[in-house]
Amino acid sequence: MVREPQGEPDSQCAAIVSMASKIGGTAETRRRWMRQAEKDSGQRDGLASAERERPKALEREGHQRCQANESLCKASAYFIQAEIDRPVKR
């Protein structure tokens, strides 16, 4: 609904303010959503949502791998210690 008035920037700003008052939330939030939607569709320069999400996903994956590695190290240390403490059969 905000995209419809393709006139001057003032008309788009007025549409954003109008929609914010009708739907709720602030006009600034609606403006940011509009700008991000324009970036996602290629109408505006900048990072698309998928490109912004990629580093976060990689960070989560790295964190999960570190946790898995830590668990494997602890398990390895446990079994090595158990082997050392095992009585020797003669």
N, C-alpha and C positions, 0 to 999 in steps of 0.2 A: 504494500500500500504506500510505503514511503517512496519507493522507486518510481511510481507513476508520474509525479511532477518532475519532468526532466528539464525544467526551466532553469532559472538562476539559482545559485546556491541558497539564497534567502528563502526561496520557496521550499527547497528540500529541508532546510533547517526548521521552517515553520511546520512542515509535515511531521518531522521527527518529534518536535515538541508537542504537537497535537496528539500523535499516536501515544506518546509516553503518558500524557494525561488521561487518555481513554483506557489504555491497557494497564497502566501502572508502571512503576519503576521511574528512573530518572531519564531525562533526555540525553544525558551524556552516555549512559549505558546503551541506549538505542542507537546513538550515533556510532559508538564503537562497534556494535553488531553490524550496522550497515557497512562500515568501512571494511570489516573483516569479510563480510559476504562479497563485497566488491573484489577483495584480494583473492578470495577463493574462486571466483568466477573469471579472474584474469582481467578484470576491468581496471584494476588499480595495482600499482607496483607494491611489492612487499611479500612477506612469507604467508603462504596459504596455511590453513589450519593443520593439514596433514604434515607440512614441513615443520611447523612449530611443535607438533606432537612427537616427531621422530627422536629428537635428543632426549626427551623425557622417557620414552620407551627404551632407548638404549641404556639410559642410566638405571632404570628398573631392572633390565636384564643383567647388567653388570653386577648390581647389588645381589640379585638372586644367585648368580654364579659364585660370587664371593662367599655367600652363606653356604652353598653346597660344598665348596672347596674346604671351608672351615669345618664342616661336619665330617667330611672324608678324612681330614687331618686328625681330628679328634678320635675317630673310629680307628684309624691306623695306629695312633699312639696307644689306644686302649689295648688293641690286640698284641702289639709289640710288648707292652708291659705284662700282659697276661702270659705271653710266651716266656718272658724272662723269669717270672715268678713261678712257673710250673716246675714241680719237683722233677729231678732227673731220675730216670729209671736205669738201673744197672743190671 
